[in-house]
Amino acid sequence: MKKQVEGEWTGWDGDTIVRLTDGSVWRQEEYHYEYRYAYRPSVTLSGNIMHVEGMSRGIRVRRID
């Protein structure tokens, strides 16, 4: 399922909240820190693993809205 981050992306900080263009909101569920600036990068969700374009790996997330 392909989606996009709403607005600016600055990477994972350990407690990142990710808002997607479809209106869904996700919270990072595992610790990982990785900085990368991008504007509206594409996102692929595979179950509860979120892969953000340009990041080194997928991160476990939970939908909160």
C-alpha positions in Angstrom: 0.0 0.0 0.0 1.8 3.2 -1.2 1.3 6.5 0.5 3.1 9.8 1.1 4.2 11.8 4.2 2.1 15.0 4.6 4.6 17.8 4.3 8.2 17.8 5.6 10.0 14.6 6.7 13.1 14.8 9.0 13.6 11.1 9.8 13.0 8.9 12.8 13.8 10.3 16.3 12.6 7.5 18.6 9.1 8.8 19.1 8.1 10.1 15.6 4.5 10.8 14.7 4.0 10.4 10.9 1.0 12.1 9.2 0.2 10.7 5.7 -1.6 12.4 2.8 -4.6 10.0 3.3 -5.2 11.5 6.7 -3.9 8.5 8.7 -1.5 9.1 11.7 1.1 6.7 12.8 3.5 6.5 15.8 6.9 4.9 15.8 6.9 1.8 18.0 10.5 0.8 18.1 13.6 2.9 18.8 15.6 3.9 15.8 17.3 7.3 15.1 18.0 8.3 11.6 18.0 11.9 10.2 17.1 12.6 6.6 15.2 15.7 5.3 12.7 15.2 2.5 9.5 16.8 1.3 6.6 14.4 1.0 8.6 11.2 0.5 6.7 8.1 -0.5 5.8 5.5 2.2 5.1 1.8 1.9 3.2 0.0 4.7 3.6 -3.7 5.0 1.4 -4.7 7.9 2.8 -2.6 10.8 6.2 -1.9 9.2 6.6 1.5 7.5 9.3 2.0 4.9 9.9 5.7 4.1 11.7 6.5 0.8 15.4 7.1 1.4 15.6 5.6 4.9 17.9 2.7 5.7 15.2 0.3 6.9 11.5 -0.2 7.8 10.3 0.7 11.3 7.5 -0.8 13.3 4.6 1.6 13.7 1.1 1.7 15.2 -1.8 3.7 13.8 -3.2 6.2 16.2 -5.7 8.0 14.0 
